[in-house]
């Protein structure tokens, strides 16, 4: 995801939203010029954000053999620098929340990497090289605060590239390939929904196969355990596809059949696509539902009234027969 504008915000969730929004816009406007990004937080925060974003829109081809060393899953040196170099962690009032958010973002990236490896995906040297170039550009060349950050880390640019960016380039390349492969399973879905669906599968895989390692990291880095912050959207289901459904708040059942899906969204000024995961078996067009989610993003277009969100749970508030 061209994630670049990412951890520039005051909270990680908002950063993720901004990043993914930029990614979607890039996918629909491939001729759009790359933006310049500003960085305010830690180097690792920037890098991990870039990682989550780049793979959503970058497409590669090539058959060269890869020669880079294979990074480990849940490499704690990344988590260490990610947590220790984030100035917000020093704020006692915010420390626990920030550490928890950073850790969740770290797990998200690592889950995608582990999931890709489980499918036997191996990046080519060409793919790794292109990712390395991109990561160096956004994390060093376009980062005005890089000198100060590297001084805090006691690393030269060359050392930082060797120890962190090169391994991350491998991970980004393999995640890119995973997303391209998963398009075959989740066909004809909105790109953000594709990400949410694959991320869900990846996190399930990580929790199943690396549960002990996750627990150990939580204890070692004193990561607080608690429920994630959830948001809620109530509305009418106005469209259902194989892997996603659209909810519009304040819509009326009488709108369905009279107005097109786009007209309903325009009429009520909102609409959110959710991935169709663990939905009630009776779910149908015209149902009024309540959906719980943690992350949502828009298209960053002034005329867009559509957002995309992940899903934590949902329930039917009213059955329509």
N, C-alpha and C positions, 0 to 999 in steps of 0.2 A: 504494500500500500504505500503509496507514496507517502509515507507517513510522516511525512516530515513536519508538518505544522503541529505535530503531535504533542509532545509533553510540554508544550509551552503554556499550558493553562494551569490553573491553580489546583485542578484535581485530575487524577488519572482517568477517571471515567469520561470527563469532558474531553480530554485529549484524544482518547480512543474514538470518540464520536466525531471529532473534527477530522481525524486522520482518515477514517473509513469514508466519511462524506467526500473527502477529496479524491479518494480512490474511485468511488463510483462515478464521480463527475469525469474523471480521467478516462474511464472505460467507455463512456458514451461520447466523449469528445477527444478522440485519439490524436487529433492534430493540435490540441491545445499545448501551448508552450509550458515547460516546467516552471513552477513557481520558485521564488526564493524563500528560504525558511529562516526563521529566527529561533534561537535556542536560549532557554532560560535556566534549565535544570541540568542535571548531571549528564556526563558523557554517555554513561551506560543507559540512562533513561532514554536518551535520544536514539541510541543505537537499537535498543530493543523495539522502540516504537517504529523506527524505520523498518525493522525486520518484519513486524506484523503487517506493515503496509505494502512494501515492495512486491511481495509475492502475489497480491491480488490483481495487479494489472500487468506485471512483466511476463512476457511470453518469450520462450527461447526454443532453439532447435540446435541439433548438432550431435555428433556421435563420438567425439574424442573421449579417450579414457581419462578419468579423473585421477589426479596424483596427490591431491591435498590430503592431509591426515584427517581421519574421521573423528569429529568432536564427540564427546560423550553426552548422554542425555542427563539433564539436571546437573550440569557442571556448576558447582557451587561458587567458583571464582566469579562467574557472571553475576550471580545473585549477590555476592558480597560487595562487589563494586557498585552494583545497582542500588543497594540499600545504603551503604556507607557514604556514598558520594552525593546522595540526594539531600540538599540542605533542609528540606521540610521534615526529615526524620529527626532533626535536632530540636524541633519545636515540640515540647512535651505535650501540649494540648492536641497536636495533630499527629504525633509520632505513630501511635498504634494504627490509626486509619490509613496513613500514608504507607506504612510498612505492609499492611494487609493488601492494599491496592497494588503496590508494586509486586508483591509476591504472586498475586493472582495473575497479573500481566505476564510475569516470568513463567508461570506454569502454563499459561495459554500458548506461549511461543514454544516451550519445550514439549508440550503435548502434541503440537502439530509436527514437530521434528521427529518425535518418537513414533508417531502414527505413520509418517511417511516411510521411515526406516522399516517398520513392520511390514510394509507392503513391498519391500524389496527395491524401493526407488533409489537409484544412484545417480547423482548429478554428473554431468560431463565437466571437463576442465574449462571448456568455453563458458558454460553457465556460471561456474564458480568465479571465473575471471571477470565476467560482466557484473556480477553481484559485488565483487570486491571493489571494482571501479565506482559503482554507484554508492556504496557505503562510505568509501573514503571521501567522495565528493560531498555528501550531505553531512557527514559527521565531523569532518576536519576542514575541508576547503571552504565550506559555507558556514562554518561555525565560528563566529567572531570571538567567542569566549574560550576557544580550544586551548590557547596557551595557558590561561589561568587554570583551567580544569586539569590539564596534563601536569601542571606544577603541583596541584593538590594530590594527584595520583602518583607523583614522583616517577613519571614515565615520559620518554621522548615520543614523538610522533611515530617513529619507526617501531619502537617497542609496543606501543599501543596497537598499531596495525598488526604486528606479528602475533601478539598475545590474545587480542580480542576480535579485531575486525576480520582477520583471515578465517578463524573458526566460524564466525558468524556468517561469513559469505557462503560457506558450505551449507549451513543450516537454511539460509534464505533460498539458495538454489534448489535444495531438495524440497522445501515447502512449496516453491513455485511449481515444481513438477507434480507435487501432490494435488494442488488445486486444479491444474490442467487435467489430470487424470480423473479427478472426482466429478468433473463436468459431465463425464459420460454416465455417471450414476444419477446425478441430479440434473436432468436435462431441462432446458427452458425455464430456469428460475432466475430471478433477479440476482445480480452478482453479490450484493450484501447478504442475501438469504443463503446463497451458496456458501459463503464464508461461515455464517452462523451454523449451518447444517454440518459442515465438515469440522468446525471447531467443537461442536457437541460430541461428535463421534471420537474426535481426537482426545478430548478430555476424559471421556469414558474409558478409553484405552489406557491413558496414563494412570488414572486412579485404580484401574484393575491390575496393572502390571508393575506399578512403581509406588504402591501405597506406603510401603515401609520407608522408602527413600524420602517421600514427601513428609511423612511424620518426623523423620530425623532432621530434615531441613527446618521444619517449623520449630523444633525444639532448639536446634543449634543457633538459629538466628532470632529466636524469641518472637516469632510471628504470632500475633493474636488470632485466636480462632473465634469466629462468630458468623452470624448470618450476613450475607451480602445485602447491600441496599437494593431494594426493589421499588419499581414504579408500577403504576396500574393504568390500564386503558380500558374503558367501557365503551361499547358501541355495537353496531350491527355488522354482521358478516355480509359483505356485498359481493365477494368473489372467493371462490375456493379452487385452487389448482392442486396438482398431485403433491407438491411439496411446500405449499405456502397458502396463506389466506389473508384477505384484506378486511380490516375493521375500520369503520367510519363512525365516529362519535356523532350523536344527535341525528343520525339517519333514521328514516322511517321505513318500515317494511313495504309501504306502498310505493317507495321510490324504485324498488326492484321490479324490473319489467317495464317500467315507464321510462326510466332514465338509464343511460349507459353507465358503466362503472366510473368512467372519467367524469361524467356529468354529476354523479352523486358526490364524488370527491370535491369537485369544484363548488357545488351547491353548499356543502357543509364546511368547506375550507380545511378539511383534514382527512387523512387516511393513513393507516399503518399496515404494512405487510409484515406478517410473522411467519416463521418456519412452522410447518405442520408437523409437530412432534408431540407424541403422547396425547393426541386430541381425543375427546369423548367420542365413542363410536356413533353416537346419535348426531354429531355435529353436522349442520346443514346450512345452506344459504338462507339468510333471514334470521338466524339465531342472534339473540342479544347475549354478548359474552363479556366476561371480565378477564383480561389477560395481564399476568404479572411478568415483568421483564426487568433486566438490569441495564441494558445498553440500547440506545436508539440513535439513529443518525438520519440526516436529511440529505438532499442532493445538492445543497448549497446553491440553489438557483432561486432567484427572487420570486419566480412564478410557480415554484414547486410546492405542492400541498401534500406530497407523499413523503413519508418517513419509513424507515426499516428498523426493526427491533428484533432482538433475540427473544426467547421465551423461557420462562421459569415454570409457569403453571397457568392453567386456564380453567374456567368453568362457565357453563351455560347459565345465564341468569333468568332466561325466559325461553320456554319451548314454543315454537311456532309450528303448528300443524297445518 
